[in-house]
């Protein structure tokens, strides 16, 4: 029973680290992009438009990366269910047992 608790603890610890990694990525994204907006706004020329592609290219493409990171962290439990990984592991182990029954 202790082993099962250790496995659950390690799984939970791994999940917490992934969530923490996502939130760290999100905070860095927000801070850096705010700084970029401020710097770009201060360096606008007299006839330059604030809403140019140069200003928004970094947040857009980096934002796609942040979105992908968030989906990789939160989507599996939402989309595949709470115990999907455990069920899939058991299914694959059973299949492997049945494939090796003649050896």
N, C-alpha and C positions, 0 to 999 in steps of 0.2 A: 504493500500500500504506500509505503514511503517513496518508492521509486515513481509511482504514478503521480504523487504530489510534486516530486522534483521535476518531472516532465512538464506538468502543468505550470509550475513556477517558471521554468526556463522558457516555455512558450509565451507566457504572459510577459516576461521580461523582454523577450525579443520583440514582441508587439509594441510594448511601451517605448523601446528604443527607436522603432520605426516611426511611431507617432511623434516622438520628440524630434527626430531628424526632419520630419516634414514641417513641423512648426518652426524649427530653426531656419529651414530653407525659406519658408514664407516670410519670417521676420527680416531676414537678410534681403530678400526681394523687395519688401516694402521700404526698408531704410535706404537701400542703394537707389531705388527708383525715385524716391522723394528727393534725395540729394542730386540725382541727375536732372530732374525737373527744375530744381532751383538753379543749378549751374547753367543749364541750357537757357532758362528764362533770362538770367542775368547777362548772358552772352549773345542775346538776339541783336541782330543788326537793325538799322533804322527801318528798312523795308521788309524785314523777314517776318513770316507768319509763325505764330506760336504752335499751330496745329500741323506742323510738317511731319513728313515720314521720318526724318532724322531724329526727331524727339521721341516718337512712339515706337520705333523699331525694336529697341532693346526691351521695353516692358512687354511688348506683344510676344516676341519670340521666347523670352525668358518666362513669361506667364504661361505659355504653352508647356514649358518644362515643369513649372510648379503645378499646373493642373495634372499633368501626367504623374508626377510624384504623388499628389494627393489621391488620385484614383488608384494608384498601386498600393497605397497604404489603407485606404478606407473602403474601396470598392469590393474586395474579396469577401469581407464579412457581410456587406450589404447585399451584394449580388448573389453570392454563392452560399450564403447561410452560415450560421455559427459553426457547425460541426462538419462542414464540407471536407476540409482537409483530412480530418480523422476518418471519415467514411471512405474517402478516396484511397487513403493508405491501406485501410482494412480490405477494401475491394481488390487493390493491386496485390496485396499479400496473399489473399485467397486465390487469385488467378495464378500467381506464381506457384502456389502449392499444388494446384490442379495440373499445371503444366509439367511439374517435376514428379508426378506420382509414379511414373514408370521407371525412374532412375534408381 
